[in-house]
Amino acid sequence: MDNAIWGMLNDTEQALLRQVEPKKLDKLDEDGLAELHDRIRRARNKYSKLYRRRAADEVRSAGARSKGHKRHSRTLVKAEAFEEVLGEVSSRLAKAAKASAA
């Protein structure tokens, strides 16, 4: 993740994303990974819904879809950042669950 995205995030969001560093993920068991997965998924859903809601309101007032994206691109970047790390945690969680089941 580049520095521009880190600059958009507040301290709480940065702390959440720092937990996805490989060294920290290696220390988590399946339950810890599941809890982290839920927290990241909630953050991703928050920004995805917020972006869609704001963009939809913009489309209604401006009458064009393209105008809804430009003003709310920061929210979209946050949603995409959380989506990216959610994929990483999901794959780690799947590996941990598979190892636990075996």
N, CA, C and O atoms as CSV, one atom per row, in Angstrom:
chain,resi,resn,atom,element,x,y,z
A,1,MET,N,N,0.847,-1.162,0.000
A,1,MET,CA,C,0.000,0.000,0.000
A,1,MET,C,C,0.902,1.237,0.000
A,1,MET,O,O,1.872,1.309,0.754
A,2,ASP,N,N,0.577,2.183,-0.833
A,2,ASP,CA,C,1.454,3.339,-0.955
A,2,ASP,C,C,1.157,4.401,0.116
A,2,ASP,O,O,0.153,4.327,0.825
A,3,ASN,N,N,2.039,5.368,0.209
A,3,ASN,CA,C,1.949,6.388,1.252
A,3,ASN,C,C,0.732,7.289,1.096
A,3,ASN,O,O,0.228,7.818,2.086
A,4,ALA,N,N,0.256,7.473,-0.125
A,4,ALA,CA,C,-0.921,8.317,-0.339
A,4,ALA,C,C,-2.142,7.715,0.344
A,4,ALA,O,O,-2.952,8.432,0.932
A,5,ILE,N,N,-2.266,6.406,0.263
A,5,ILE,CA,C,-3.399,5.746,0.914
A,5,ILE,C,C,-3.242,5.812,2.429
A,5,ILE,O,O,-4.215,6.067,3.139
A,6,TRP,N,N,-2.027,5.584,2.931
A,6,TRP,CA,C,-1.796,5.664,4.377
A,6,TRP,C,C,-2.151,7.051,4.898
A,6,TRP,O,O,-2.637,7.188,6.021
A,7,GLY,N,N,-1.913,8.076,4.092
A,7,GLY,CA,C,-2.220,9.435,4.503
A,7,GLY,C,C,-3.709,9.708,4.613
A,7,GLY,O,O,-4.120,10.609,5.344
A,8,MET,N,N,-4.516,8.952,3.905
A,8,MET,CA,C,-5.965,9.128,3.944
A,8,MET,C,C,-6.594,8.486,5.174
A,8,MET,O,O,-7.698,8.856,5.574
A,9,LEU,N,N,-5.901,7.533,5.768
A,9,LEU,CA,C,-6.464,6.761,6.866
A,9,LEU,C,C,-6.236,7.449,8.203
A,9,LEU,O,O,-5.207,8.092,8.415
A,10,ASN,N,N,-7.208,7.309,9.107
A,10,ASN,CA,C,-6.999,7.850,10.449
A,10,ASN,C,C,-6.189,6.844,11.279
A,10,ASN,O,O,-5.866,5.761,10.791
A,11,ASP,N,N,-5.869,7.188,12.500
A,11,ASP,CA,C,-5.000,6.357,13.333
A,11,ASP,C,C,-5.585,4.973,13.598
A,11,ASP,O,O,-4.857,3.980,13.588
A,12,THR,N,N,-6.872,4.902,13.830
A,12,THR,CA,C,-7.526,3.617,14.100
A,12,THR,C,C,-7.468,2.712,12.876
A,12,THR,O,O,-7.197,1.517,12.992
A,13,GLU,N,N,-7.720,3.281,11.713
A,13,GLU,CA,C,-7.675,2.498,10.478
A,13,GLU,C,C,-6.257,2.033,10.173
A,13,GLU,O,O,-6.052,0.907,9.720
A,14,GLN,N,N,-5.288,2.893,10.418
A,14,GLN,CA,C,-3.895,2.507,10.208
A,14,GLN,C,C,-3.498,1.380,11.146
A,14,GLN,O,O,-2.808,0.446,10.738
A,15,ALA,N,N,-3.929,1.460,12.400
A,15,ALA,CA,C,-3.617,0.406,13.368
A,15,ALA,C,C,-4.229,-0.923,12.934
A,15,ALA,O,O,-3.610,-1.975,13.089
A,16,LEU,N,N,-5.436,-0.872,12.395
A,16,LEU,CA,C,-6.087,-2.092,11.922
A,16,LEU,C,C,-5.319,-2.693,10.750
A,16,LEU,O,O,-5.132,-3.909,10.689
A,17,LEU,N,N,-4.883,-1.866,9.837
A,17,LEU,CA,C,-4.147,-2.372,8.685
A,17,LEU,C,C,-2.734,-2.832,9.042
A,17,LEU,O,O,-2.169,-3.690,8.364
A,18,ARG,N,N,-2.170,-2.269,10.092
A,18,ARG,CA,C,-0.843,-2.725,10.530
A,18,ARG,C,C,-0.890,-4.146,11.084
A,18,ARG,O,O,0.125,-4.842,11.100
A,19,GLN,N,N,-2.052,-4.572,11.533
A,19,GLN,CA,C,-2.192,-5.925,12.068
A,19,GLN,C,C,-2.102,-6.987,10.979
A,19,GLN,O,O,-2.039,-8.179,11.280
A,20,VAL,N,N,-2.095,-6.570,9.731
A,20,VAL,CA,C,-2.030,-7.502,8.608
A,20,VAL,C,C,-0.587,-7.726,8.162
A,20,VAL,O,O,-0.350,-8.453,7.198
A,21,GLU,N,N,0.367,-7.123,8.839
A,21,GLU,CA,C,1.764,-7.364,8.517
A,21,GLU,C,C,2.075,-8.841,8.752
A,21,GLU,O,O,1.581,-9.429,9.714
A,22,PRO,N,N,2.884,-9.443,7.891
A,22,PRO,CA,C,3.157,-10.891,7.993
A,22,PRO,C,C,3.625,-11.351,9.368
A,22,PRO,O,O,3.197,-12.407,9.834
A,23,LYS,N,N,4.491,-10.590,10.028
A,23,LYS,CA,C,4.974,-10.994,11.354
A,23,LYS,C,C,3.840,-11.070,12.365
A,23,LYS,O,O,3.805,-11.966,13.207
A,24,LYS,N,N,2.917,-10.126,12.275
A,24,LYS,CA,C,1.799,-10.112,13.218
A,24,LYS,C,C,0.783,-11.193,12.881
A,24,LYS,O,O,0.193,-11.791,13.780
A,25,LEU,N,N,0.574,-11.447,11.599
A,25,LEU,CA,C,-0.363,-12.499,11.208
A,25,LEU,C,C,0.144,-13.876,11.618
A,25,LEU,O,O,-0.647,-14.753,11.965
A,26,ASP,N,N,1.452,-14.065,11.580
A,26,ASP,CA,C,2.024,-15.360,11.954
A,26,ASP,C,C,1.752,-15.696,13.414
A,26,ASP,O,O,1.688,-16.870,13.777
A,27,LYS,N,N,1.592,-14.680,14.252
A,27,LYS,CA,C,1.361,-14.897,15.679
A,27,LYS,C,C,-0.090,-15.250,16.013
A,27,LYS,O,O,-0.375,-15.725,17.112
A,28,LEU,N,N,-0.995,-15.022,15.077
A,28,LEU,CA,C,-2.417,-15.231,15.350
A,28,LEU,C,C,-2.832,-16.675,15.085
A,28,LEU,O,O,-2.376,-17.310,14.134
A,29,ASP,N,N,-3.708,-17.172,15.950
A,29,ASP,CA,C,-4.285,-18.488,15.716
A,29,ASP,C,C,-5.572,-18.315,14.898
A,29,ASP,O,O,-5.882,-17.213,14.445
A,30,GLU,N,N,-6.302,-19.391,14.719
A,30,GLU,CA,C,-7.502,-19.339,13.885
A,30,GLU,C,C,-8.547,-18.372,14.448
A,30,GLU,O,O,-9.175,-17.632,13.691
A,31,ASP,N,N,-8.734,-18.374,15.760
A,31,ASP,CA,C,-9.711,-17.464,16.368
A,31,ASP,C,C,-9.282,-16.003,16.218
A,31,ASP,O,O,-10.113,-15.134,15.953
A,32,GLY,N,N,-8.004,-15.738,16.384
A,32,GLY,CA,C,-7.498,-14.384,16.211
A,32,GLY,C,C,-7.650,-13.904,14.778
A,32,GLY,O,O,-8.002,-12.751,14.529
A,33,LEU,N,N,-7.383,-14.802,13.841
A,33,LEU,CA,C,-7.549,-14.452,12.429
A,33,LEU,C,C,-9.018,-14.192,12.103
A,33,LEU,O,O,-9.333,-13.283,11.337
A,34,ALA,N,N,-9.917,-14.992,12.686
A,34,ALA,CA,C,-11.347,-14.801,12.436
A,34,ALA,C,C,-11.817,-13.453,12.983
A,34,ALA,O,O,-12.618,-12.766,12.350
A,35,GLU,N,N,-11.319,-13.082,14.154
A,35,GLU,CA,C,-11.691,-11.802,14.750
A,35,GLU,C,C,-11.156,-10.637,13.917
A,35,GLU,O,O,-11.868,-9.659,13.688
A,36,LEU,N,N,-9.917,-10.738,13.467
A,36,LEU,CA,C,-9.328,-9.707,12.606
A,36,LEU,C,C,-10.079,-9.624,11.281
A,36,LEU,O,O,-10.331,-8.531,10.774
A,37,HIS,N,N,-10.433,-10.771,10.725
A,37,HIS,CA,C,-11.195,-10.826,9.477
A,37,HIS,C,C,-12.517,-10.080,9.627
A,37,HIS,O,O,-12.901,-9.313,8.744
A,38,ASP,N,N,-13.212,-10.300,10.737
A,38,ASP,CA,C,-14.486,-9.622,10.976
A,38,ASP,C,C,-14.314,-8.117,11.095
A,38,ASP,O,O,-15.120,-7.357,10.558
A,39,ARG,N,N,-13.270,-7.678,11.796
A,39,ARG,CA,C,-13.040,-6.241,11.960
A,39,ARG,C,C,-12.729,-5.579,10.623
A,39,ARG,O,O,-13.229,-4.492,10.334
A,40,ILE,N,N,-11.912,-6.227,9.815
A,40,ILE,CA,C,-11.571,-5.659,8.506
A,40,ILE,C,C,-12.781,-5.683,7.574
A,40,ILE,O,O,-12.996,-4.743,6.810
A,41,ARG,N,N,-13.562,-6.746,7.636
A,41,ARG,CA,C,-14.757,-6.840,6.797
A,41,ARG,C,C,-15.754,-5.741,7.150
A,41,ARG,O,O,-16.369,-5.153,6.260
A,42,ARG,N,N,-15.920,-5.459,8.451
A,42,ARG,CA,C,-16.821,-4.379,8.870
A,42,ARG,C,C,-16.335,-3.024,8.346
A,42,ARG,O,O,-17.136,-2.207,7.893
A,43,ALA,N,N,-15.030,-2.790,8.410
A,43,ALA,CA,C,-14.484,-1.519,7.901
A,43,ALA,C,C,-14.684,-1.416,6.394
A,43,ALA,O,O,-15.058,-0.360,5.885
A,44,ARG,N,N,-14.433,-2.520,5.678
A,44,ARG,CA,C,-14.629,-2.517,4.228
A,44,ARG,C,C,-16.089,-2.251,3.885
A,44,ARG,O,O,-16.386,-1.451,2.997
A,45,ASN,N,N,-17.002,-2.921,4.588
A,45,ASN,CA,C,-18.430,-2.720,4.328
A,45,ASN,C,C,-18.853,-1.286,4.634
A,45,ASN,O,O,-19.669,-0.708,3.916
A,46,LYS,N,N,-18.298,-0.718,5.693
A,46,LYS,CA,C,-18.623,0.656,6.071
A,46,LYS,C,C,-18.299,1.619,4.931
A,46,LYS,O,O,-19.134,2.436,4.542
A,47,TYR,N,N,-17.085,1.517,4.401
A,47,TYR,CA,C,-16.684,2.449,3.357
A,47,TYR,C,C,-17.325,2.129,2.013
A,47,TYR,O,O,-17.563,3.041,1.220
A,48,SER,N,N,-17.608,0.879,1.739
A,48,SER,CA,C,-18.304,0.528,0.494
A,48,SER,C,C,-19.715,1.093,0.497
A,48,SER,O,O,-20.157,1.686,-0.487
A,49,LYS,N,N,-20.423,0.907,1.611
A,49,LYS,CA,C,-21.790,1.426,1.710
A,49,LYS,C,C,-21.800,2.949,1.679
A,49,LYS,O,O,-22.649,3.564,1.034
A,50,LEU,N,N,-20.848,3.544,2.381
A,50,LEU,CA,C,-20.768,4.999,2.408
A,50,LEU,C,C,-20.525,5.554,1.010
A,50,LEU,O,O,-21.158,6.529,0.604
A,51,TYR,N,N,-19.615,4.935,0.282
A,51,TYR,CA,C,-19.341,5.382,-1.085
A,51,TYR,C,C,-20.579,5.248,-1.965
A,51,TYR,O,O,-20.939,6.181,-2.683
A,52,ARG,N,N,-21.225,4.090,-1.910
A,52,ARG,CA,C,-22.410,3.877,-2.758
A,52,ARG,C,C,-23.527,4.857,-2.420
A,52,ARG,O,O,-24.191,5.389,-3.309
A,53,ARG,N,N,-23.726,5.087,-1.131
A,53,ARG,CA,C,-24.776,6.010,-0.705
A,53,ARG,C,C,-24.485,7.436,-1.189
A,53,ARG,O,O,-25.359,8.106,-1.738
A,54,ARG,N,N,-23.254,7.882,-0.979
A,54,ARG,CA,C,-22.900,9.249,-1.398
A,54,ARG,C,C,-22.940,9.401,-2.911
A,54,ARG,O,O,-23.428,10.406,-3.426
A,55,ALA,N,N,-22.429,8.404,-3.619
A,55,ALA,CA,C,-22.429,8.480,-5.076
A,55,ALA,C,C,-23.852,8.459,-5.616
A,55,ALA,O,O,-24.157,9.165,-6.578
A,56,ALA,N,N,-24.726,7.662,-5.013
A,56,ALA,CA,C,-26.116,7.604,-5.465
A,56,ALA,C,C,-26.808,8.949,-5.252
A,56,ALA,O,O,-27.573,9.399,-6.105
A,57,ASP,N,N,-26.539,9.587,-4.119
A,57,ASP,CA,C,-27.118,10.911,-3.873
A,57,ASP,C,C,-26.599,11.930,-4.886
A,57,ASP,O,O,-27.339,12.800,-5.345
A,58,GLU,N,N,-25.337,11.811,-5.222
A,58,GLU,CA,C,-24.741,12.722,-6.200
A,58,GLU,C,C,-25.353,12.519,-7.587
A,58,GLU,O,O,-25.574,13.483,-8.320
A,59,VAL,N,N,-25.621,11.283,-7.935
A,59,VAL,CA,C,-26.234,10.994,-9.241
A,59,VAL,C,C,-27.616,11.628,-9.306
A,59,VAL,O,O,-27.993,12.208,-10.324
A,60,ARG,N,N,-28.365,11.514,-8.218
A,60,ARG,CA,C,-29.708,12.107,-8.203
A,60,ARG,C,C,-29.655,13.620,-8.401
A,60,ARG,O,O,-30.435,14.185,-9.167
A,61,SER,N,N,-28.724,14.268,-7.698
A,61,SER,CA,C,-28.682,15.725,-7.789
A,61,SER,C,C,-28.034,16.221,-9.083
A,61,SER,O,O,-28.464,17.232,-9.638
A,62,ALA,N,N,-27.011,15.527,-9.566
A,62,ALA,CA,C,-26.301,15.978,-10.771
A,62,ALA,C,C,-26.897,15.400,-12.046
A,62,ALA,O,O,-26.769,15.989,-13.120
A,63,GLY,N,N,-27.541,14.261,-11.928
A,63,GLY,CA,C,-28.132,13.641,-13.097
A,63,GLY,C,C,-27.152,12.871,-13.959
A,63,GLY,O,O,-27.478,12.502,-15.086
A,64,ALA,N,N,-25.947,12.623,-13.443
A,64,ALA,CA,C,-24.948,11.878,-14.209
A,64,ALA,C,C,-24.141,10.993,-13.267
A,64,ALA,O,O,-23.746,11.417,-12.181
A,65,ARG,N,N,-23.901,9.759,-13.700
A,65,ARG,CA,C,-23.152,8.826,-12.866
A,65,ARG,C,C,-21.696,9.228,-12.674
A,65,ARG,O,O,-21.132,9.028,-11.598
A,66,SER,N,N,-21.101,9.780,-13.685
A,66,SER,CA,C,-19.667,10.103,-13.618
A,66,SER,C,C,-19.357,11.134,-12.536
A,66,SER,O,O,-18.251,11.141,-11.995
A,67,LYS,N,N,-20.290,11.984,-12.220
A,67,LYS,CA,C,-20.044,13.016,-11.214
A,67,LYS,C,C,-20.070,12.452,-9.804
A,67,LYS,O,O,-19.505,13.054,-8.891
A,68,GLY,N,N,-20.704,11.330,-9.613
A,68,GLY,CA,C,-20.760,10.716,-8.288
A,68,GLY,C,C,-19.440,10.117,-7.876
A,68,GLY,O,O,-19.143,10.061,-6.683
A,69,HIS,N,N,-18.646,9.671,-8.809
A,69,HIS,CA,C,-17.386,9.011,-8.484
A,69,HIS,C,C,-16.300,10.001,-8.081
A,69,HIS,O,O,-15.564,9.756,-7.126
A,70,LYS,N,N,-16.196,11.084,-8.777
A,70,LYS,CA,C,-15.070,12.009,-8.583
A,70,LYS,C,C,-15.040,12.620,-7.189
A,70,LYS,O,O,-13.971,12.721,-6.588
A,71,ARG,N,N,-16.161,13.019,-6.675
A,71,ARG,CA,C,-16.190,13.693,-5.380
A,71,ARG,C,C,-15.965,12.750,-4.218
A,71,ARG,O,O,-15.581,13.188,-3.133
A,72,HIS,N,N,-16.196,11.462,-4.424
A,72,HIS,CA,C,-16.123,10.511,-3.326
A,72,HIS,C,C,-15.047,9.449,-3.557
A,72,HIS,O,O,-15.143,8.333,-3.045
A,73,SER,N,N,-14.048,9.801,-4.317
A,73,SER,CA,C,-13.006,8.828,-4.641
A,73,SER,C,C,-12.169,8.460,-3.417
A,73,SER,O,O,-11.632,7.354,-3.355
A,74,ARG,N,N,-12.049,9.344,-2.463
A,74,ARG,CA,C,-11.291,9.040,-1.236
A,74,ARG,C,C,-11.944,7.892,-0.462
A,74,ARG,O,O,-11.256,6.999,0.033
A,75,THR,N,N,-13.248,7.921,-0.364
A,75,THR,CA,C,-13.977,6.849,0.310
A,75,THR,C,C,-13.810,5.545,-0.448
A,75,THR,O,O,-13.674,4.483,0.160
A,76,LEU,N,N,-13.820,5.616,-1.757
A,76,LEU,CA,C,-13.627,4.422,-2.574
A,76,LEU,C,C,-12.229,3.847,-2.383
A,76,LEU,O,O,-12.069,2.628,-2.328
A,77,VAL,N,N,-11.233,4.688,-2.284
A,77,VAL,CA,C,-9.857,4.222,-2.063
A,77,VAL,C,C,-9.753,3.502,-0.730
A,77,VAL,O,O,-9.079,2.477,-0.633
A,78,LYS,N,N,-10.408,4.021,0.295
A,78,LYS,CA,C,-10.398,3.357,1.598
A,78,LYS,C,C,-11.068,1.992,1.514
A,78,LYS,O,O,-10.560,1.015,2.066
A,79,ALA,N,N,-12.196,1.919,0.831
A,79,ALA,CA,C,-12.896,0.643,0.681
A,79,ALA,C,C,-12.017,-0.364,-0.054
A,79,ALA,O,O,-11.974,-1.535,0.323
A,80,GLU,N,N,-11.326,0.069,-1.082
A,80,GLU,CA,C,-10.453,-0.827,-1.842
A,80,GLU,C,C,-9.250,-1.276,-1.016
A,80,GLU,O,O,-8.796,-2.413,-1.147
A,81,ALA,N,N,-8.733,-0.390,-0.167
A,81,ALA,CA,C,-7.607,-0.757,0.694
A,81,ALA,C,C,-8.019,-1.853,1.670
A,81,ALA,O,O,-7.287,-2.820,1.882
A,82,PHE,N,N,-9.184,-1.693,2.251
A,82,PHE,CA,C,-9.667,-2.727,3.177
A,82,PHE,C,C,-10.014,-4.017,2.442
A,82,PHE,O,O,-9.840,-5.106,2.989
A,83,GLU,N,N,-10.494,-3.907,1.228
A,83,GLU,CA,C,-10.783,-5.093,0.424
A,83,GLU,C,C,-9.506,-5.872,0.139
A,83,GLU,O,O,-9.499,-7.102,0.184
A,84,GLU,N,N,-8.440,-5.161,-0.152
A,84,GLU,CA,C,-7.154,-5.800,-0.449
A,84,GLU,C,C,-6.640,-6.590,0.758
A,84,GLU,O,O,-6.254,-7.751,0.620
A,85,VAL,N,N,-6.633,-5.970,1.927
A,85,VAL,CA,C,-6.123,-6.674,3.103
A,85,VAL,C,C,-7.089,-7.749,3.578
A,85,VAL,O,O,-6.673,-8.729,4.196
A,86,LEU,N,N,-8.373,-7.573,3.294
A,86,LEU,CA,C,-9.339,-8.614,3.645
A,86,LEU,C,C,-9.032,-9.903,2.896
A,86,LEU,O,O,-9.178,-10.994,3.448
A,87,GLY,N,N,-8.611,-9.784,1.649
A,87,GLY,CA,C,-8.238,-10.962,0.869
A,87,GLY,C,C,-7.051,-11.687,1.480
A,87,GLY,O,O,-7.021,-12.917,1.518
A,88,GLU,N,N,-6.076,-10.930,1.957
A,88,GLU,CA,C,-4.903,-11.529,2.585
A,88,GLU,C,C,-5.293,-12.287,3.857
A,88,GLU,O,O,-4.860,-13.418,4.076
A,89,VAL,N,N,-6.113,-11.648,4.686
A,89,VAL,CA,C,-6.529,-12.279,5.935
A,89,VAL,C,C,-7.423,-13.486,5.646
A,89,VAL,O,O,-7.351,-14.493,6.352
A,90,SER,N,N,-8.249,-13.394,4.632
A,90,SER,CA,C,-9.121,-14.512,4.263
A,90,SER,C,C,-8.313,-15.740,3.875
A,90,SER,O,O,-8.640,-16.858,4.272
A,91,SER,N,N,-7.263,-15.530,3.103
A,91,SER,CA,C,-6.454,-16.683,2.688
A,91,SER,C,C,-5.712,-17.275,3.882
A,91,SER,O,O,-5.592,-18.496,3.986
A,92,ARG,N,N,-5.217,-16.437,4.774
A,92,ARG,CA,C,-4.556,-16.937,5.998
A,92,ARG,C,C,-5.548,-17.699,6.876
A,92,ARG,O,O,-5.218,-18.737,7.450
A,93,LEU,N,N,-6.750,-17.175,6.971
A,93,LEU,CA,C,-7.788,-17.831,7.779
A,93,LEU,C,C,-8.158,-19.182,7.177
A,93,LEU,O,O,-8.354,-20.153,7.907
A,94,ALA,N,N,-8.254,-19.248,5.872
A,94,ALA,CA,C,-8.591,-20.509,5.213
A,94,ALA,C,C,-7.491,-21.548,5.452
A,94,ALA,O,O,-7.785,-22.718,5.698
A,95,LYS,N,N,-6.240,-21.127,5.379
A,95,LYS,CA,C,-5.128,-22.048,5.639
A,95,LYS,C,C,-5.148,-22.533,7.089
A,95,LYS,O,O,-4.910,-23.710,7.358
A,96,ALA,N,N,-5.429,-21.627,8.014
A,96,ALA,CA,C,-5.466,-22.002,9.427
A,96,ALA,C,C,-6.623,-22.956,9.704
A,96,ALA,O,O,-6.475,-23.908,10.471
A,97,ALA,N,N,-7.774,-22.704,9.082
A,97,ALA,CA,C,-8.926,-23.579,9.277
A,97,ALA,C,C,-8.671,-24.964,8.687
A,97,ALA,O,O,-9.067,-25.975,9.267
A,98,LYS,N,N,-8.009,-25.005,7.537
A,98,LYS,CA,C,-7.688,-26.280,6.913
A,98,LYS,C,C,-6.713,-27.062,7.771
A,98,LYS,O,O,-6.867,-28.272,7.936
A,99,ALA,N,N,-5.705,-26.387,8.324
A,99,ALA,CA,C,-4.744,-27.050,9.197
A,99,ALA,C,C,-5.405,-27.530,10.474
A,99,ALA,O,O,-5.076,-28.603,10.979
A,100,SER,N,N,-6.326,-26.753,10.997
A,100,SER,CA,C,-7.036,-27.136,12.213
A,100,SER,C,C,-7.941,-28.342,11.979
A,100,SER,O,O,-8.082,-29.202,12.849
A,101,ALA,N,N,-8.539,-28.396,10.820
A,101,ALA,CA,C,-9.433,-29.514,10.498
A,101,ALA,C,C,-8.674,-30.811,10.265
A,101,ALA,O,O,-9.210,-31.898,10.479
A,102,ALA,N,N,-7.439,-30.695,9.831
A,102,ALA,CA,C,-6.638,-31.888,9.520
A,102,ALA,C,C,-6.023,-32.488,10.742
A,102,ALA,O,O,-5.321,-33.496,10.648
